Amino acid sequence: MSRLKALQAHAPRMFDWLLIAIVLIAVVFVLAPQNLPVVLYKLSLVSLAALVGYRLDRSIFPYARPHECAETALGAVMLRRAIIVAAAMIAVSLGL
């Protein structure tokens, strides 16, 4: 068990979710391999939407980045960015 804890301590952020995603894609490949291109296409569109949402936030609010804000406004700035990125991802996902 200590070896697992040591591995988790050195793993990058969200590594466990990456493993879960890989397992689920493998399950899709085994159960319905004809759907794998569709799944990968949708994943790429959602990832692109997250990138576009992030870039939108940076371009709309160039002087209000989380690492440049005062401690009192940090929560609001992070929430604003999360809402913009989520809105972009939802907009693309609804268009699928």
Phi and psi restraints in degrees (range 20) as a CNS / XPLOR table:
assign (resid 1 and name C) (resid 2 and name N)
       (resid 2 and name CA) (resid 2 and name C) 1.0 -68.1 20.0 2
assign (resid 2 and name N) (resid 2 and name CA)
       (resid 2 and name C) (resid 3 and name N) 1.0 -29.3 20.0 2
assign (resid 2 and name C) (resid 3 and name N)
       (resid 3 and name CA) (resid 3 and name C) 1.0 -66.6 20.0 2
assign (resid 3 and name N) (resid 3 and name CA)
       (resid 3 and name C) (resid 4 and name N) 1.0 -38.6 20.0 2
assign (resid 3 and name C) (resid 4 and name N)
       (resid 4 and name CA) (resid 4 and name C) 1.0 -64.3 20.0 2
assign (resid 4 and name N) (resid 4 and name CA)
       (resid 4 and name C) (resid 5 and name N) 1.0 -41.9 20.0 2
assign (resid 4 and name C) (resid 5 and name N)
       (resid 5 and name CA) (resid 5 and name C) 1.0 -63.5 20.0 2
assign (resid 5 and name N) (resid 5 and name CA)
       (resid 5 and name C) (resid 6 and name N) 1.0 -39.9 20.0 2
assign (resid 5 and name C) (resid 6 and name N)
       (resid 6 and name CA) (resid 6 and name C) 1.0 -66.7 20.0 2
assign (resid 6 and name N) (resid 6 and name CA)
       (resid 6 and name C) (resid 7 and name N) 1.0 -38.4 20.0 2
assign (resid 6 and name C) (resid 7 and name N)
       (resid 7 and name CA) (resid 7 and name C) 1.0 -65.8 20.0 2
assign (resid 7 and name N) (resid 7 and name CA)
       (resid 7 and name C) (resid 8 and name N) 1.0 -41.4 20.0 2
assign (resid 7 and name C) (resid 8 and name N)
       (resid 8 and name CA) (resid 8 and name C) 1.0 -66.4 20.0 2
assign (resid 8 and name N) (resid 8 and name CA)
       (resid 8 and name C) (resid 9 and name N) 1.0 -32.6 20.0 2
assign (resid 8 and name C) (resid 9 and name N)
       (resid 9 and name CA) (resid 9 and name C) 1.0 -67.3 20.0 2
assign (resid 9 and name N) (resid 9 and name CA)
       (resid 9 and name C) (resid 10 and name N) 1.0 -30.9 20.0 2
assign (resid 9 and name C) (resid 10 and name N)
       (resid 10 and name CA) (resid 10 and name C) 1.0 -99.4 20.0 2
assign (resid 10 and name N) (resid 10 and name CA)
       (resid 10 and name C) (resid 11 and name N) 1.0 -4.9 20.0 2
assign (resid 10 and name C) (resid 11 and name N)
       (resid 11 and name CA) (resid 11 and name C) 1.0 -75.9 20.0 2
assign (resid 11 and name N) (resid 11 and name CA)
       (resid 11 and name C) (resid 12 and name N) 1.0 149.0 20.0 2
assign (resid 11 and name C) (resid 12 and name N)
       (resid 12 and name CA) (resid 12 and name C) 1.0 -66.2 20.0 2
assign (resid 12 and name N) (resid 12 and name CA)
       (resid 12 and name C) (resid 13 and name N) 1.0 165.9 20.0 2
assign (resid 12 and name C) (resid 13 and name N)
       (resid 13 and name CA) (resid 13 and name C) 1.0 -58.3 20.0 2
assign (resid 13 and name N) (resid 13 and name CA)
       (resid 13 and name C) (resid 14 and name N) 1.0 142.7 20.0 2
assign (resid 13 and name C) (resid 14 and name N)
       (resid 14 and name CA) (resid 14 and name C) 1.0 58.8 20.0 2
assign (resid 14 and name N) (resid 14 and name CA)
       (resid 14 and name C) (resid 15 and name N) 1.0 25.9 20.0 2
assign (resid 14 and name C) (resid 15 and name N)
       (resid 15 and name CA) (resid 15 and name C) 1.0 -63.7 20.0 2
assign (resid 15 and name N) (resid 15 and name CA)
       (resid 15 and name C) (resid 16 and name N) 1.0 -36.2 20.0 2
assign (resid 15 and name C) (resid 16 and name N)
       (resid 16 and name CA) (resid 16 and name C) 1.0 -63.9 20.0 2
assign (resid 16 and name N) (resid 16 and name CA)
       (resid 16 and name C) (resid 17 and name N) 1.0 -36.6 20.0 2
assign (resid 16 and name C) (resid 17 and name N)
       (resid 17 and name CA) (resid 17 and name C) 1.0 -69.5 20.0 2
assign (resid 17 and name N) (resid 17 and name CA)
       (resid 17 and name C) (resid 18 and name N) 1.0 -32.7 20.0 2
assign (resid 17 and name C) (resid 18 and name N)
       (resid 18 and name CA) (resid 18 and name C) 1.0 -63.8 20.0 2
assign (resid 18 and name N) (resid 18 and name CA)
       (resid 18 and name C) (resid 19 and name N) 1.0 -42.9 20.0 2
assign (resid 18 and name C) (resid 19 and name N)
       (resid 19 and name CA) (resid 19 and name C) 1.0 -63.6 20.0 2
assign (resid 19 and name N) (resid 19 and name CA)
       (resid 19 and name C) (resid 20 and name N) 1.0 -41.2 20.0 2
assign (resid 19 and name C) (resid 20 and name N)
       (resid 20 and name CA) (resid 20 and name C) 1.0 -62.0 20.0 2
assign (resid 20 and name N) (resid 20 and name CA)
       (resid 20 and name C) (resid 21 and name N) 1.0 -42.6 20.0 2
assign (resid 20 and name C) (resid 21 and name N)
       (resid 21 and name CA) (resid 21 and name C) 1.0 -63.7 20.0 2
assign (resid 21 and name N) (resid 21 and name CA)
       (resid 21 and name C) (resid 22 and name N) 1.0 -40.7 20.0 2
assign (resid 21 and name C) (resid 22 and name N)
       (resid 22 and name CA) (resid 22 and name C) 1.0 -64.7 20.0 2
assign (resid 22 and name N) (resid 22 and name CA)
       (resid 22 and name C) (resid 23 and name N) 1.0 -41.7 20.0 2
assign (resid 22 and name C) (resid 23 and name N)
       (resid 23 and name CA) (resid 23 and name C) 1.0 -63.4 20.0 2
assign (resid 23 and name N) (resid 23 and name CA)
       (resid 23 and name C) (resid 24 and name N) 1.0 -43.0 20.0 2
assign (resid 23 and name C) (resid 24 and name N)
       (resid 24 and name CA) (resid 24 and name C) 1.0 -66.0 20.0 2
assign (resid 24 and name N) (resid 24 and name CA)
       (resid 24 and name C) (resid 25 and name N) 1.0 -37.9 20.0 2
assign (resid 24 and name C) (resid 25 and name N)
       (resid 25 and name CA) (resid 25 and name C) 1.0 -65.7 20.0 2
assign (resid 25 and name N) (resid 25 and name CA)
       (resid 25 and name C) (resid 26 and name N) 1.0 -37.4 20.0 2
assign (resid 25 and name C) (resid 26 and name N)
       (resid 26 and name CA) (resid 26 and name C) 1.0 -64.4 20.0 2
assign (resid 26 and name N) (resid 26 and name CA)
       (resid 26 and name C) (resid 27 and name N) 1.0 -37.9 20.0 2
assign (resid 26 and name C) (resid 27 and name N)
       (resid 27 and name CA) (resid 27 and name C) 1.0 -64.0 20.0 2
assign (resid 27 and name N) (resid 27 and name CA)
       (resid 27 and name C) (resid 28 and name N) 1.0 -43.4 20.0 2
assign (resid 27 and name C) (resid 28 and name N)
       (resid 28 and name CA) (resid 28 and name C) 1.0 -61.1 20.0 2
assign (resid 28 and name N) (resid 28 and name CA)
       (resid 28 and name C) (resid 29 and name N) 1.0 -41.2 20.0 2
assign (resid 28 and name C) (resid 29 and name N)
       (resid 29 and name CA) (resid 29 and name C) 1.0 -62.8 20.0 2
assign (resid 29 and name N) (resid 29 and name CA)
       (resid 29 and name C) (resid 30 and name N) 1.0 -38.4 20.0 2
assign (resid 29 and name C) (resid 30 and name N)
       (resid 30 and name CA) (resid 30 and name C) 1.0 -75.0 20.0 2
assign (resid 30 and name N) (resid 30 and name CA)
       (resid 30 and name C) (resid 31 and name N) 1.0 -44.5 20.0 2
assign (resid 30 and name C) (resid 31 and name N)
       (resid 31 and name CA) (resid 31 and name C) 1.0 -79.4 20.0 2
assign (resid 31 and name N) (resid 31 and name CA)
       (resid 31 and name C) (resid 32 and name N) 1.0 -39.1 20.0 2
assign (resid 31 and name C) (resid 32 and name N)
       (resid 32 and name CA) (resid 32 and name C) 1.0 -148.0 20.0 2
assign (resid 32 and name N) (resid 32 and name CA)
       (resid 32 and name C) (resid 33 and name N) 1.0 77.0 20.0 2
assign (resid 32 and name C) (resid 33 and name N)
       (resid 33 and name CA) (resid 33 and name C) 1.0 -62.3 20.0 2
assign (resid 33 and name N) (resid 33 and name CA)
       (resid 33 and name C) (resid 34 and name N) 1.0 -22.3 20.0 2
assign (resid 33 and name C) (resid 34 and name N)
       (resid 34 and name CA) (resid 34 and name C) 1.0 -69.9 20.0 2
assign (resid 34 and name N) (resid 34 and name CA)
       (resid 34 and name C) (resid 35 and name N) 1.0 -20.3 20.0 2
assign (resid 34 and name C) (resid 35 and name N)
       (resid 35 and name CA) (resid 35 and name C) 1.0 -88.8 20.0 2
assign (resid 35 and name N) (resid 35 and name CA)
       (resid 35 and name C) (resid 36 and name N) 1.0 -8.3 20.0 2
assign (resid 35 and name C) (resid 36 and name N)
       (resid 36 and name CA) (resid 36 and name C) 1.0 -59.9 20.0 2
assign (resid 36 and name N) (resid 36 and name CA)
       (resid 36 and name C) (resid 37 and name N) 1.0 -43.2 20.0 2
assign (resid 36 and name C) (resid 37 and name N)
       (resid 37 and name CA) (resid 37 and name C) 1.0 -61.7 20.0 2
assign (resid 37 and name N) (resid 37 and name CA)
       (resid 37 and name C) (resid 38 and name N) 1.0 -34.9 20.0 2
assign (resid 37 and name C) (resid 38 and name N)
       (resid 38 and name CA) (resid 38 and name C) 1.0 -67.4 20.0 2
assign (resid 38 and name N) (resid 38 and name CA)
       (resid 38 and name C) (resid 39 and name N) 1.0 -43.4 20.0 2
assign (resid 38 and name C) (resid 39 and name N)
       (resid 39 and name CA) (resid 39 and name C) 1.0 -62.1 20.0 2
assign (resid 39 and name N) (resid 39 and name CA)
       (resid 39 and name C) (resid 40 and name N) 1.0 -45.8 20.0 2
assign (resid 39 and name C) (resid 40 and name N)
       (resid 40 and name CA) (resid 40 and name C) 1.0 -65.5 20.0 2
assign (resid 40 and name N) (resid 40 and name CA)
       (resid 40 and name C) (resid 41 and name N) 1.0 -36.9 20.0 2
assign (resid 40 and name C) (resid 41 and name N)
       (resid 41 and name CA) (resid 41 and name C) 1.0 -62.4 20.0 2
assign (resid 41 and name N) (resid 41 and name CA)
       (resid 41 and name C) (resid 42 and name N) 1.0 -46.0 20.0 2
assign (resid 41 and name C) (resid 42 and name N)
       (resid 42 and name CA) (resid 42 and name C) 1.0 -67.0 20.0 2
assign (resid 42 and name N) (resid 42 and name CA)
       (resid 42 and name C) (resid 43 and name N) 1.0 -39.6 20.0 2
assign (resid 42 and name C) (resid 43 and name N)
       (resid 43 and name CA) (resid 43 and name C) 1.0 -62.4 20.0 2
assign (resid 43 and name N) (resid 43 and name CA)
       (resid 43 and name C) (resid 44 and name N) 1.0 -40.0 20.0 2
assign (resid 43 and name C) (resid 44 and name N)
       (resid 44 and name CA) (resid 44 and name C) 1.0 -67.2 20.0 2
assign (resid 44 and name N) (resid 44 and name CA)
       (resid 44 and name C) (resid 45 and name N) 1.0 -37.6 20.0 2
assign (resid 44 and name C) (resid 45 and name N)
       (resid 45 and name CA) (resid 45 and name C) 1.0 -67.1 20.0 2
assign (resid 45 and name N) (resid 45 and name CA)
       (resid 45 and name C) (resid 46 and name N) 1.0 -40.8 20.0 2
assign (resid 45 and name C) (resid 46 and name N)
       (resid 46 and name CA) (resid 46 and name C) 1.0 -67.4 20.0 2
assign (resid 46 and name N) (resid 46 and name CA)
       (resid 46 and name C) (resid 47 and name N) 1.0 -39.2 20.0 2
assign (resid 46 and name C) (resid 47 and name N)
       (resid 47 and name CA) (resid 47 and name C) 1.0 -64.6 20.0 2
assign (resid 47 and name N) (resid 47 and name CA)
       (resid 47 and name C) (resid 48 and name N) 1.0 -41.0 20.0 2
assign (resid 47 and name C) (resid 48 and name N)
       (resid 48 and name CA) (resid 48 and name C) 1.0 -64.5 20.0 2
assign (resid 48 and name N) (resid 48 and name CA)
       (resid 48 and name C) (resid 49 and name N) 1.0 -37.9 20.0 2
assign (resid 48 and name C) (resid 49 and name N)
       (resid 49 and name CA) (resid 49 and name C) 1.0 -64.2 20.0 2
assign (resid 49 and name N) (resid 49 and name CA)
       (resid 49 and name C) (resid 50 and name N) 1.0 -38.0 20.0 2
assign (resid 49 and name C) (resid 50 and name N)
       (resid 50 and name CA) (resid 50 and name C) 1.0 -64.0 20.0 2
assign (resid 50 and name N) (resid 50 and name CA)
       (resid 50 and name C) (resid 51 and name N) 1.0 -41.4 20.0 2
assign (resid 50 and name C) (resid 51 and name N)
       (resid 51 and name CA) (resid 51 and name C) 1.0 -65.0 20.0 2
assign (resid 51 and name N) (resid 51 and name CA)
       (resid 51 and name C) (resid 52 and name N) 1.0 -43.4 20.0 2
assign (resid 51 and name C) (resid 52 and name N)
       (resid 52 and name CA) (resid 52 and name C) 1.0 -63.6 20.0 2
assign (resid 52 and name N) (resid 52 and name CA)
       (resid 52 and name C) (resid 53 and name N) 1.0 -41.6 20.0 2
assign (resid 52 and name C) (resid 53 and name N)
       (resid 53 and name CA) (resid 53 and name C) 1.0 -62.0 20.0 2
assign (resid 53 and name N) (resid 53 and name CA)
       (resid 53 and name C) (resid 54 and name N) 1.0 -41.8 20.0 2
assign (resid 53 and name C) (resid 54 and name N)
       (resid 54 and name CA) (resid 54 and name C) 1.0 -63.1 20.0 2
assign (resid 54 and name N) (resid 54 and name CA)
       (resid 54 and name C) (resid 55 and name N) 1.0 -44.4 20.0 2
assign (resid 54 and name C) (resid 55 and name N)
       (resid 55 and name CA) (resid 55 and name C) 1.0 -67.7 20.0 2
assign (resid 55 and name N) (resid 55 and name CA)
       (resid 55 and name C) (resid 56 and name N) 1.0 -34.9 20.0 2
assign (resid 55 and name C) (resid 56 and name N)
       (resid 56 and name CA) (resid 56 and name C) 1.0 -60.5 20.0 2
assign (resid 56 and name N) (resid 56 and name CA)
       (resid 56 and name C) (resid 57 and name N) 1.0 -46.4 20.0 2
assign (resid 56 and name C) (resid 57 and name N)
       (resid 57 and name CA) (resid 57 and name C) 1.0 -60.9 20.0 2
assign (resid 57 and name N) (resid 57 and name CA)
       (resid 57 and name C) (resid 58 and name N) 1.0 -43.3 20.0 2
assign (resid 57 and name C) (resid 58 and name N)
       (resid 58 and name CA) (resid 58 and name C) 1.0 -66.4 20.0 2
assign (resid 58 and name N) (resid 58 and name CA)
       (resid 58 and name C) (resid 59 and name N) 1.0 -34.4 20.0 2
assign (resid 58 and name C) (resid 59 and name N)
       (resid 59 and name CA) (resid 59 and name C) 1.0 -81.0 20.0 2
assign (resid 59 and name N) (resid 59 and name CA)
       (resid 59 and name C) (resid 60 and name N) 1.0 -33.5 20.0 2
assign (resid 59 and name C) (resid 60 and name N)
       (resid 60 and name CA) (resid 60 and name C) 1.0 -75.0 20.0 2
assign (resid 60 and name N) (resid 60 and name CA)
       (resid 60 and name C) (resid 61 and name N) 1.0 -37.7 20.0 2
assign (resid 60 and name C) (resid 61 and name N)
       (resid 61 and name CA) (resid 61 and name C) 1.0 -121.7 20.0 2
assign (resid 61 and name N) (resid 61 and name CA)
       (resid 61 and name C) (resid 62 and name N) 1.0 71.2 20.0 2
assign (resid 61 and name C) (resid 62 and name N)
       (resid 62 and name CA) (resid 62 and name C) 1.0 -68.9 20.0 2
assign (resid 62 and name N) (resid 62 and name CA)
       (resid 62 and name C) (resid 63 and name N) 1.0 -22.9 20.0 2
assign (resid 62 and name C) (resid 63 and name N)
       (resid 63 and name CA) (resid 63 and name C) 1.0 -107.3 20.0 2
assign (resid 63 and name N) (resid 63 and name CA)
       (resid 63 and name C) (resid 64 and name N) 1.0 11.2 20.0 2
assign (resid 63 and name C) (resid 64 and name N)
       (resid 64 and name CA) (resid 64 and name C) 1.0 -126.4 20.0 2
assign (resid 64 and name N) (resid 64 and name CA)
       (resid 64 and name C) (resid 65 and name N) 1.0 56.5 20.0 2
assign (resid 64 and name C) (resid 65 and name N)
       (resid 65 and name CA) (resid 65 and name C) 1.0 -88.0 20.0 2
assign (resid 65 and name N) (resid 65 and name CA)
       (resid 65 and name C) (resid 66 and name N) 1.0 149.1 20.0 2
assign (resid 65 and name C) (resid 66 and name N)
       (resid 66 and name CA) (resid 66 and name C) 1.0 -57.2 20.0 2
assign (resid 66 and name N) (resid 66 and name CA)
       (resid 66 and name C) (resid 67 and name N) 1.0 -37.9 20.0 2
assign (resid 66 and name C) (resid 67 and name N)
       (resid 67 and name CA) (resid 67 and name C) 1.0 -77.1 20.0 2
assign (resid 67 and name N) (resid 67 and name CA)
       (resid 67 and name C) (resid 68 and name N) 1.0 -10.4 20.0 2
assign (resid 67 and name C) (resid 68 and name N)
       (resid 68 and name CA) (resid 68 and name C) 1.0 -105.0 20.0 2
assign (resid 68 and name N) (resid 68 and name CA)
       (resid 68 and name C) (resid 69 and name N) 1.0 -4.4 20.0 2
assign (resid 68 and name C) (resid 69 and name N)
       (resid 69 and name CA) (resid 69 and name C) 1.0 -86.8 20.0 2
assign (resid 69 and name N) (resid 69 and name CA)
       (resid 69 and name C) (resid 70 and name N) 1.0 158.7 20.0 2
assign (resid 69 and name C) (resid 70 and name N)
       (resid 70 and name CA) (resid 70 and name C) 1.0 -67.8 20.0 2
assign (resid 70 and name N) (resid 70 and name CA)
       (resid 70 and name C) (resid 71 and name N) 1.0 158.7 20.0 2
assign (resid 70 and name C) (resid 71 and name N)
       (resid 71 and name CA) (resid 71 and name C) 1.0 -59.8 20.0 2
assign (resid 71 and name N) (resid 71 and name CA)
       (resid 71 and name C) (resid 72 and name N) 1.0 -32.3 20.0 2
assign (resid 71 and name C) (resid 72 and name N)
       (resid 72 and name CA) (resid 72 and name C) 1.0 -72.1 20.0 2
assign (resid 72 and name N) (resid 72 and name CA)
       (resid 72 and name C) (resid 73 and name N) 1.0 -30.7 20.0 2
assign (resid 72 and name C) (resid 73 and name N)
       (resid 73 and name CA) (resid 73 and name C) 1.0 -97.7 20.0 2
assign (resid 73 and name N) (resid 73 and name CA)
       (resid 73 and name C) (resid 74 and name N) 1.0 0.7 20.0 2
assign (resid 73 and name C) (resid 74 and name N)
       (resid 74 and name CA) (resid 74 and name C) 1.0 -61.1 20.0 2
assign (resid 74 and name N) (resid 74 and name CA)
       (resid 74 and name C) (resid 75 and name N) 1.0 -43.3 20.0 2
assign (resid 74 and name C) (resid 75 and name N)
       (resid 75 and name CA) (resid 75 and name C) 1.0 -62.9 20.0 2
assign (resid 75 and name N) (resid 75 and name CA)
       (resid 75 and name C) (resid 76 and name N) 1.0 -41.1 20.0 2
assign (resid 75 and name C) (resid 76 and name N)
       (resid 76 and name CA) (resid 76 and name C) 1.0 -67.2 20.0 2
assign (resid 76 and name N) (resid 76 and name CA)
       (resid 76 and name C) (resid 77 and name N) 1.0 -39.0 20.0 2
assign (resid 76 and name C) (resid 77 and name N)
       (resid 77 and name CA) (resid 77 and name C) 1.0 -67.8 20.0 2
assign (resid 77 and name N) (resid 77 and name CA)
       (resid 77 and name C) (resid 78 and name N) 1.0 -41.3 20.0 2
assign (resid 77 and name C) (resid 78 and name N)
       (resid 78 and name CA) (resid 78 and name C) 1.0 -67.6 20.0 2
assign (resid 78 and name N) (resid 78 and name CA)
       (resid 78 and name C) (resid 79 and name N) 1.0 -38.8 20.0 2
assign (resid 78 and name C) (resid 79 and name N)
       (resid 79 and name CA) (resid 79 and name C) 1.0 -65.1 20.0 2
assign (resid 79 and name N) (resid 79 and name CA)
       (resid 79 and name C) (resid 80 and name N) 1.0 -41.3 20.0 2
assign (resid 79 and name C) (resid 80 and name N)
       (resid 80 and name CA) (resid 80 and name C) 1.0 -59.4 20.0 2
assign (resid 80 and name N) (resid 80 and name CA)
       (resid 80 and name C) (resid 81 and name N) 1.0 -45.6 20.0 2
assign (resid 80 and name C) (resid 81 and name N)
       (resid 81 and name CA) (resid 81 and name C) 1.0 -65.0 20.0 2
assign (resid 81 and name N) (resid 81 and name CA)
       (resid 81 and name C) (resid 82 and name N) 1.0 -40.5 20.0 2
assign (resid 81 and name C) (resid 82 and name N)
       (resid 82 and name CA) (resid 82 and name C) 1.0 -63.8 20.0 2
assign (resid 82 and name N) (resid 82 and name CA)
       (resid 82 and name C) (resid 83 and name N) 1.0 -39.5 20.0 2
assign (resid 82 and name C) (resid 83 and name N)
       (resid 83 and name CA) (resid 83 and name C) 1.0 -66.7 20.0 2
assign (resid 83 and name N) (resid 83 and name CA)
       (resid 83 and name C) (resid 84 and name N) 1.0 -42.2 20.0 2
assign (resid 83 and name C) (resid 84 and name N)
       (resid 84 and name CA) (resid 84 and name C) 1.0 -65.3 20.0 2
assign (resid 84 and name N) (resid 84 and name CA)
       (resid 84 and name C) (resid 85 and name N) 1.0 -45.1 20.0 2
assign (resid 84 and name C) (resid 85 and name N)
       (resid 85 and name CA) (resid 85 and name C) 1.0 -64.9 20.0 2
assign (resid 85 and name N) (resid 85 and name CA)
       (resid 85 and name C) (resid 86 and name N) 1.0 -43.7 20.0 2
assign (resid 85 and name C) (resid 86 and name N)
       (resid 86 and name CA) (resid 86 and name C) 1.0 -63.3 20.0 2
assign (resid 86 and name N) (resid 86 and name CA)
       (resid 86 and name C) (resid 87 and name N) 1.0 -39.8 20.0 2
assign (resid 86 and name C) (resid 87 and name N)
       (resid 87 and name CA) (resid 87 and name C) 1.0 -63.3 20.0 2
assign (resid 87 and name N) (resid 87 and name CA)
       (resid 87 and name C) (resid 88 and name N) 1.0 -40.6 20.0 2
assign (resid 87 and name C) (resid 88 and name N)
       (resid 88 and name CA) (resid 88 and name C) 1.0 -65.7 20.0 2
assign (resid 88 and name N) (resid 88 and name CA)
       (resid 88 and name C) (resid 89 and name N) 1.0 -41.3 20.0 2
assign (resid 88 and name C) (resid 89 and name N)
       (resid 89 and name CA) (resid 89 and name C) 1.0 -67.0 20.0 2
assign (resid 89 and name N) (resid 89 and name CA)
       (resid 89 and name C) (resid 90 and name N) 1.0 -40.7 20.0 2
assign (resid 89 and name C) (resid 90 and name N)
       (resid 90 and name CA) (resid 90 and name C) 1.0 -66.9 20.0 2
assign (resid 90 and name N) (resid 90 and name CA)
       (resid 90 and name C) (resid 91 and name N) 1.0 -40.1 20.0 2
assign (resid 90 and name C) (resid 91 and name N)
       (resid 91 and name CA) (resid 91 and name C) 1.0 -60.9 20.0 2
assign (resid 91 and name N) (resid 91 and name CA)
       (resid 91 and name C) (resid 92 and name N) 1.0 -44.0 20.0 2
assign (resid 91 and name C) (resid 92 and name N)
       (resid 92 and name CA) (resid 92 and name C) 1.0 -70.0 20.0 2
assign (resid 92 and name N) (resid 92 and name CA)
       (resid 92 and name C) (resid 93 and name N) 1.0 -40.1 20.0 2
assign (resid 92 and name C) (resid 93 and name N)
       (resid 93 and name CA) (resid 93 and name C) 1.0 -65.2 20.0 2
assign (resid 93 and name N) (resid 93 and name CA)
       (resid 93 and name C) (resid 94 and name N) 1.0 -37.2 20.0 2
assign (resid 93 and name C) (resid 94 and name N)
       (resid 94 and name CA) (resid 94 and name C) 1.0 -68.9 20.0 2
assign (resid 94 and name N) (resid 94 and name CA)
       (resid 94 and name C) (resid 95 and name N) 1.0 -25.8 20.0 2
assign (resid 94 and name C) (resid 95 and name N)
       (resid 95 and name CA) (resid 95 and name C) 1.0 -79.0 20.0 2
assign (resid 95 and name N) (resid 95 and name CA)
       (resid 95 and name C) (resid 96 and name N) 1.0 -10.0 20.0 2
